Amino acid sequence: MREVAVDRFVPESPPAIGRAITPTRLVEWEGSFAVDDATRLDDGATVVAVSGPGVGFRLRFEPRPDGYRYAVADDGTAGPFERMETWVTVDPENEGSRVRFRSVVALNAPLPFADRIAAWKRRAELRRALDGLAGAV
């Protein structure tokens, strides 16, 4: 398992950024999977079904006071991940916000260096998500 993190200063307030971030937008901004369906649960969480070439799985998004936490909802039984969990935090900084994405990832594949490759790919996804967020606010 590997951990990756990216962050960026965004010259918008935390409430403005919070309004722009949604579970489906996060998936779209990351750019690796398409959103097939999103279901809001009674507990406030949202489950997003995603798919890509030859793979599909679900992500569970939980809103937090400072952002979101999301993870593979299938407990590693579906999709390419043994584990994938991400935290998005938005903290006030100067006249804007510091947005951080932190993710742990482990692939469900018996390949040498698989987790290093997954971390490299995940970092690129998180950077794209930051770019998408910055462009949306």
Phi, psi and chi 1 to 4 in degrees:
 res  aa     phi    psi   chi1   chi2   chi3   chi4
   1 MET       -  141.2 -178.0  169.0   41.0      -
   2 ARG  -126.5  152.3  -63.8  -74.0  175.8  156.5
   3 GLU  -117.3  137.5 -178.7  173.0  -34.7      -
   4 VAL  -132.2  153.1  -63.6      -      -      -
   5 ALA  -148.9  144.2      -      -      -      -
   6 VAL  -138.5  151.8  -61.6      -      -      -
   7 ASP  -150.3  163.2   69.8  -89.9      -      -
   8 ARG  -157.0  144.3  175.1 -175.6  -68.9  177.3
   9 PHE   -80.3  131.5  174.6   79.2      -      -
  10 VAL  -123.1  124.7  178.2      -      -      -
  11 PRO   -78.1   51.3   28.1  -32.6      -      -
  12 GLU  -137.1  156.7  -67.9  -69.7  -22.6      -
  13 SER   -71.2  155.0   69.4      -      -      -
  14 PRO   -54.9  -41.2  -31.0   38.6      -      -
  15 PRO   -62.1  -38.5  -25.9   35.3      -      -
  16 ALA   -65.0  -41.0      -      -      -      -
  17 ILE   -67.7  -41.6  -68.5  172.0      -      -
  18 GLY   -58.9  -36.2      -      -      -      -
  19 ARG   -69.6  -28.2  -72.2 -172.6  -63.8  -87.0
  20 ALA   -80.6  -27.6      -      -      -      -
  21 ILE   -84.2  124.2  -64.2  174.3      -      -
  22 THR  -134.6  159.5   66.9      -      -      -
  23 PRO   -55.5  -45.6  -31.2   39.6      -      -
  24 THR   -68.5  -36.9   55.8      -      -      -
  25 ARG   -64.9  -39.4  -78.1 -175.2  175.3  164.5
  26 LEU   -58.3  -46.3  -74.4  168.7      -      -
  27 VAL   -61.9  -45.8  171.7      -      -      -
  28 GLU   -63.0  -43.6  -69.0  165.1   -4.5      -
  29 TRP   -64.3  -35.6  -69.4  -25.8      -      -
  30 GLU   -63.2  -36.5  -74.0 -179.4   10.6      -
  31 GLY    85.4    3.0      -      -      -      -
  32 SER   -97.3  -25.0  -69.2      -      -      -
  33 PHE  -131.9  153.8  -60.6  101.3      -      -
  34 ALA   -96.2  145.9      -      -      -      -
  35 VAL   -81.6  123.1  172.9      -      -      -
  36 ASP   -97.0  -35.6  -65.9  -27.9      -      -
  37 ASP  -164.5  151.7 -175.6   50.1      -      -
  38 ALA  -136.8  131.7      -      -      -      -
  39 THR  -127.7  122.2  -56.0      -      -      -
  40 ARG   -83.0  129.6  178.0   87.1 -176.1 -131.8
  41 LEU   -96.2  162.5  -55.4  177.6      -      -
  42 ASP   -61.5  -28.1  -68.3  -21.9      -      -
  43 ASP   -82.9    3.9   65.5    0.7      -      -
  44 GLY    95.7  -13.6      -      -      -      -
  45 ALA   -75.7  162.3      -      -      -      -
  46 THR  -127.3  131.6  -59.4      -      -      -
  47 VAL  -104.6  124.6  174.3      -      -      -
  48 VAL  -113.8  121.0  178.8      -      -      -
  49 ALA   -84.6  128.5      -      -      -      -
  50 VAL  -125.7  158.5  -58.2      -      -      -
  51 SER  -148.7  156.9   63.4      -      -      -
  52 GLY  -146.3 -173.9      -      -      -      -
  53 PRO   -56.3  108.4  -22.7   32.1      -      -
  54 GLY    74.7   11.7      -      -      -      -
  55 VAL  -146.3  147.4   67.2      -      -      -
  56 GLY  -151.3  146.2      -      -      -      -
  57 PHE  -162.5  178.7   57.1   97.1      -      -
  58 ARG  -118.4  144.7  -62.2  173.9  -50.0  134.0
  59 LEU  -116.1  136.3  -64.5  168.0      -      -
  60 ARG  -105.4  120.3  179.3 -175.9  169.0   91.6
  61 PHE  -104.4  126.9  -71.0   78.2      -      -
  62 GLU  -117.9  120.9  -61.8  170.3   -3.9      -
  63 PRO   -68.7  144.3   21.6  -26.8      -      -
  64 ARG  -129.0  161.7  -59.9  168.3   50.1  101.8
  65 PRO   -57.1  -29.4  -22.1   29.8      -      -
  66 ASP  -110.8   12.5   61.7  -10.6      -      -
  67 GLY   154.9 -128.7      -      -      -      -
  68 TYR  -140.5  156.3  -85.8   96.8      -      -
  69 ARG  -125.2  132.9  176.3 -159.9  164.5  -88.4
  70 TYR  -142.2  151.7   59.0  102.9      -      -
  71 ALA  -152.9  163.8      -      -      -      -
  72 VAL   -60.5  125.9  173.3      -      -      -
  73 ALA   -84.9   -9.0      -      -      -      -
  74 ASP   -96.5   16.0  -59.8  -44.7      -      -
  75 ASP    51.1   39.3  -62.5  -35.9      -      -
  76 GLY    75.1    7.3      -      -      -      -
  77 THR   -91.7   -6.1   59.0      -      -      -
  78 ALA  -142.9  156.2      -      -      -      -
  79 GLY    80.6 -175.6      -      -      -      -
  80 PRO   -81.8   -6.9   30.9  -36.0      -      -
  81 PHE  -103.1  137.6  -57.8  105.3      -      -
  82 GLU   -78.4  -39.2  178.5 -179.5  -46.1      -
  83 ARG  -154.4  138.5  178.2  173.5  179.1 -150.1
  84 MET  -150.6  119.7 -166.9  -76.3  -68.6      -
  85 GLU  -139.7  136.8 -173.7  172.0    3.5      -
  86 THR  -135.5  141.9  -57.8      -      -      -
  87 TRP  -119.4  131.1  -62.5  -95.0      -      -
  88 VAL  -113.8  121.9 -180.0      -      -      -
  89 THR  -124.2  144.4   58.1      -      -      -
  90 VAL  -127.3  115.9 -178.8      -      -      -
  91 ASP  -122.1  142.0  -64.5  -54.5      -      -
  92 PRO   -64.1  140.4   15.9  -20.5      -      -
  93 GLU  -152.0  123.8 -177.4  177.7  -60.9      -
  94 ASN    50.4 -123.7  -63.4  -33.3      -      -
  95 GLU   -99.4   25.4  -61.4  -68.5  -39.0      -
  96 GLY  -157.9 -136.8      -      -      -      -
  97 SER  -144.7  150.6  -57.8      -      -      -
  98 ARG  -102.3  117.2  175.5   66.2   52.0 -177.0
  99 VAL  -104.1  126.5 -179.3      -      -      -
 100 ARG  -122.8  136.8  -71.0 -178.9  179.4   85.5
 101 PHE  -116.7  126.1  -75.4   73.6      -      -
 102 ARG  -129.0  132.8 -176.0  172.5   61.6   90.1
 103 SER  -140.2  142.9 -170.1      -      -      -
 104 VAL  -112.0  140.4  -67.7      -      -      -
 105 VAL  -145.4  139.9   62.7      -      -      -
 106 ALA  -143.1  131.2      -      -      -      -
 107 LEU   -83.8  152.1  -78.1 -174.8      -      -
 108 ASN   -94.5   60.8 -166.2    9.7      -      -
 109 ALA  -148.1  135.4      -      -      -      -
 110 PRO   -86.2   50.3   33.3  -35.7      -      -
 111 LEU  -106.2  143.5  -57.3  170.6      -      -
 112 PRO   -63.1  139.6   -3.9    8.5      -      -
 113 PHE    65.8   16.3  -52.9  109.9      -      -
 114 ALA   -59.1  -42.2      -      -      -      -
 115 ASP   -69.5  -32.2  -70.5   -9.0      -      -
 116 ARG   -65.4  -42.2  -74.4 -174.5 -171.9 -173.7
 117 ILE   -64.9  -42.6  -65.9  166.8      -      -
 118 ALA   -61.7  -41.4      -      -      -      -
 119 ALA   -65.3  -41.4      -      -      -      -
 120 TRP   -60.6  -45.6  170.7   76.3      -      -
 121 LYS   -67.4  -40.8 -176.5  171.1 -177.5  -14.2
 122 ARG   -63.6  -40.8 -171.9   72.1 -175.5  132.7
 123 ARG   -59.1  -42.2 -178.0  175.9  -72.3  110.5
 124 ALA   -63.8  -40.0      -      -      -      -
 125 GLU   -62.7  -43.3  -68.7  167.9  -18.0      -
 126 LEU   -66.4  -36.7  -61.4  178.7      -      -
 127 ARG   -65.0  -40.9  -74.5 -177.8  177.9  144.9
 128 ARG   -62.9  -39.2  -76.2 -166.6  -58.0  -93.9
 129 ALA   -62.6  -42.6      -      -      -      -
 130 LEU   -62.1  -42.4  -85.6  173.9      -      -
 131 ASP   -60.6  -44.4  -70.3  -15.9      -      -
 132 GLY   -63.4  -42.5      -      -      -      -
 133 LEU   -63.8  -47.8  171.1   60.9      -      -
 134 ALA   -59.7  -36.8      -      -      -      -
 135 GLY   -72.8  -21.6      -      -      -      -
 136 ALA   -88.3  -18.4      -      -      -      -
 137 VAL  -106.2      -  -68.0      -      -      -
